[in-house]
Amino acid sequence: MTPLSARRRYALVSFLTWLPPGLMMAPMVLLMTERGLSLPQIGLTVTVFSVVTIALELPTGGLSDVIGRRTVLAASAAVSVLAMATLAFATTLGVFLAAAVLKGVARALSSGPAEAWYVDTLHAAQGPGADLRPGLARGSAMGSVALCAGMLTGGVLPLAVPPGAPILPLAAPALASALAAAVLLVVVLLALPEPPHARRSIGGVLREVPLTVAAGLRLATGGPRLRRLMLYAVANGIALTAVELLTPGRLADLAGTAERGTTAYALVAAVGFAGSAAGSSLGPALARVAGGNARGASAGVVLAALSLGALAATAGLDGPPGLVSAGIAYVLMFTGISATGLLAQTMTHNAVTTAERTTVTSIGSLSLQAGGALSNMALGLLAAGSGVAAAWGLVAFVLLLSSLLFVRLPERVREAV
């Protein structure tokens, strides 16, 4: 396979991977509210999703390194179809929790295999010195485009459901998500040829996965380079939780109804994801201008932290000024986060071998999920007691401190296990 073909296929799979969660991002909290769940119950479902994802990140990453990228990606897409269909018809806390478990399984399975497939394919075509940044940038940008398109579609779709329809308007995006996941399943099976593998028995697979996971853990925590990158992922998870958890309710209050609040959140978040796509595309240029991946990543974190601080400072605005200020902050924040994410990805891949690649990528995703799980309840309590501005301000400070993790960070030498 040519590098150009690999890049295009990776971009397509990245788009389809993030389209289902993008479609559900705007109506998720408001759907659960409409179905009668309280805020603590909503927080519980989010926590269950995070715990399941965290628990399975390393085993599924190791599984991908053992049995292949395509098999694990296909399994993720199939579970995602089931999760979104369950979510569409959930009416009780128990069913919403079941959907959260399925979503966590799908998320853990999808963490890393597509990226590892692209890197391995490019290395096979051009050698270990191949420039990963253009392809990773395109894949990340397409993921952001999918989130943007999904957010807009999921925000508007409830308004298009006619009165008297057999499904709740806020549940329509979940059905669209299930359909998008089914398309992803077909594309993965047809468009991602797996490199040849030695045939393994089930027993051999079960024995090898823990060994791969253990080696990945030693690698990620044993050296300062990867350890710093994982700590940044924790800070990034805290920042993303701060905006995803607290913004929908605030915009629903500004808009007046749940359906209009979903649309308002979709519009604001969509421009943020447009900024994310821009940040991914601009990441390589930022590294060149800043004088290296680490310096470019640090600059991106500072931009994101200042933008989140601006979001906190304008939290008291009402009406159109509140929406506009949130949109501007979202654009700049996600631009910085995505540029940093791309450069952190590049530094991570430069520090590991093919055999460890998906496992270490999963550890990064686990770190991000851990940051979100740790901050989910705390940020909700802080916002309830002191307001969303206090919660956003605290997270902005934490994110700003995380920029120091990239100071004097070596970029290419592989860590010793």
C-alpha positions, -999 to +999 in steps of 0.1 A: +000+000+000+013+035-009+017+062+018-009+083+001-035+055+001-027+047+038-031+084+047-065+086+029-078+054+045-066+065+080-084+099+075-116+082+065-116+058+094-108+086+118-138+106+105-161+076+109-148+067+143-156+101+158-189+107+139-211+086+162-200+102+195-202+136+177-238+130+169-246+123+205-225+149+222-250+178+221-282+159+232-266+134+256-271+152+290-304+168+280-317+134+267-310+118+301-327+148+318-357+145+296-360+108+304-362+116+341-326+112+354-314+135+381-280+153+379-264+128+403-277+099+382-263+116+350-230+120+368-231+083+377-236+072+340-207+094+330-185+079+357-195+044+347-185+051+311-151+065+323-145+036+347-152+009+320-130+027+295-102+030+320-105-006+330-103-019+294-079+006+279-047-015+285-062-050+278-077-038+245-046-020+235-025-051+242-051-072+223-047-050+193-009-055+194-014-092+196-043-101+172-043-071+148-057-036+144-086-043+120-101-070+142-102-048+173-115-018+153-143-039+138-153-051+172-154-015+185-177-005+156-201-034+163-203-027+200-209+010+192-239+001+171-254-018+200-246+010+225-262+037+204-293+017+197-296+009+234-292+046+242-319+056+218-346+036+236-333+039+272-360+051+297-346+040+330-313+045+349-305+008+345-307+009+307-287+041+306-260+025+327-260-005+303-255+019+274-227+036+293-210+002+297-213-006+260-200+029+251-170+024+274-162-010+258-164+006+223-143+035+233-116+014+248-115-009+217-112+021+194-083+038+213-052+034+193-056+007+166-063+030+137-034+052+145-011+023+150-023+008+117-013+040+099+021+043+116+030+007+110+019+009+073+039+041+068+070+026+085+066-005+062+066+017+031+091+044+041+111+030+070+112+041+107+124+076+098+091+084+080+075+118+088+044+109+108+031+144+113+013+150+080-008+118+082-015+121+119-025+157+114-049+148+086-064+120+107-068+142+138-083+170+116-108+146+101-117+134+136-124+170+145-144+176+113-165+145+122-171+159+157-180+193+143-204+178+117-218+154+142-223+181+167-242+203+143-263+174+129-271+161+164-280+195+176-304+202+148-319+167+143-342+169+173-359+200+159-366+181+127-386+153+144-423+160+138-448+162+167-464+128+175-434+108+161-428+074+178-394+085+192-384+113+215-368+141+194-337+141+216-333+103+209-331+108+171-293+115+171-287+082+189-303+063+160-282+083+136-251+074+156-259+037+154-262+040+116-228+058+114-212+031+135-225+005+111-209+023+082-176+024+101-178-014+106-182-020+068-153+004+060-129-011+085-135-046+072-130-035+035-104-007+037-079-017+063-059-047+052-041-063+081-003-070+077+005-107+078+004-123+113+017-156+127-013-177+136-019-178+173-041-200+195-066-185+219-045-196+248-014-179+233-033-147+228-045-147+264-010-152+277+006-126+254-018-097+261-008-093+298+028-094+289+024-067+263+004-046+287+030-050+314+058-040+290+038-010+279+032+001+315+069-002+323+078+018+292+052+046+299+061+051+335+098+042+336+112+071+316+107+108+321+097+115+285+066+093+283+058+099+319+055+136+312+034+130+282+010+108+302+007+135+329-002+160+303-029+136+291-044+137+326-045+175+326-061+175+291-088+151+304-096+175+332-099+204+308-121+185+283-144+174+312-147+210+324-162+221+291-182+190+282-198+187+316-206+223+324-214+240+291-246+222+280-265+232+311-254+268+309-264+271+273-297+255+279-304+281+306-295+308+280-317+293+253-347+286+274-356+250+265-338+217+262-342+214+225-330+250+218-302+244+244-291+214+224-289+234+192-271+263+210-245+239+225-241+222+191-234+256+174-208+267+201-191+233+202-191+229+164-170+261+160-148+247+187-142+215+167-136+236+137-108+252+157-097+216+166-094+207+130-074+239+124-051+231+153-044+197+140-035+210+106-014+238+120+005+216+145+035+208+122+039+245+113+037+254+150+065+230+157+087+245+130+081+280+141+086+272+178+117+252+172+106+217+179+077+195+189+080+201+226+081+239+223+052+238+199+032+216+223+039+240+252+027+270+231-005+251+223-012+244+260-007+280+269-032+291+243-057+266+255-053+276+291-057+313+284-088+306+263-104+285+291-096+314+315-114+338+291-144+314+292-144+316+329-142+354+328-172+358+305-194+332+323-217+359+336-227+372+302-263+365+290-280+362+256-260+366+224-229+380+240-227+349+262-230+326+231-205+346+211-179+347+239-182+310+244-178+303+207-146+324+205-132+307+236-140+273+222-123+280+189-090+291+205-091+265+233-096+235+209-070+250+185-044+249+212-054+215+225-054+198+191-021+213+181-005+201+213-022+167+209-007+161+175+028+170+186+024+149+218+013+120+195+044+124+174+067+124+204+050+093+218+053+073+186+090+083+183+096+068+217+082+033+211+084+004+188+057-013+167+051-040+193+043-014+220+026+012+199-011+005+205-005-003+242+013+029+249-013+049+229-040+032+251-021+043+282-023+079+269-060+075+264-063+059+298-046+089+313-070+113+296-100+093+308-085+091+343-083+129+343-119+131+333-131+106+359-112+122+387-126+157+379-161+147+369-177+148+404-154+174+418-161+199+391-198+194+393-197+200+431-175+231+427-198+245+400-228+239+421-213+256+451-193+284+435-205+287+399-191+275+366-167+304+364-148+291+395-146+256+380-134+268+346-109+292+363-094+264+384-090+241+354-074+269+333-048+272+360-041+234+361-038+234+323-014+263+323+008+245+349+008+214+326+027+234+299+058+231+321+058+194+313+071+201+278+100+223+290+133+206+280+115+175+269+136+153+246+118+142+215+132+112+196+153+089+218+134+057+226+127+050+263+144+021+280+121-005+296 
